[in-house]
Amino acid sequence: MIDTFKAYLDKTNLSENSKFAYLFALRQFIEQYGSVTKKNLTAYKVWLVDHFKPQTVNLRLRGMNCYLESVGKEKWKLSFVKVQQKPFLENVISEADYLYFKKRLKEDGELFWYFVVRFLAATGARVS
């Protein structure tokens, strides 16, 4: 099963990393579920979602879908998981925190840092 899939992948125009990842997904599936059935594929997807990040899940599902194409079972293809992006930035302080920070720096006589903070906020510059 794995050898025929490897031969199929060698005929494609995929990178070596993609081939390795797809073979890994098939090996992982076989170790856990043995045979390829619709029920086992669904169980594998659920297991992936419970244990991995969405990008990893989608990569493994892509590998399994490629295997299903190689054996002529395109109807069994699994749908991918949607990757939701956060609508906000976690590392940005609020306006109230910025005003408080600026006020405290001025009151404490830290004028250099006061102007640094004002400059960063006014110009939108970020420290990486």
Sequence and secondary structure as in RCSB ss.txt:
>XXXX:A:sequence
MIDTFKAYLDKTNLSENSKFAYLFALRQFIEQYGSVTKKNLTAYKVWLVDHFKPQTVNLRLRGMNCYLESVGKEK
WKLSFVKVQQKPFLENVISEADYLYFKKRLKEDGELFWYFVVRFLAATGARVS
>XXXX:A:secstr
 HHHHHHHHHHS   HHHHHHHHHHHHHHHHHH S  HHHHHHHHHHHHHHS HHHHHHHHHHHHHHHHHTT GG
G          SS TT   HHHHHHHHHHHHHTT HHHHHHHHHHHHHT    
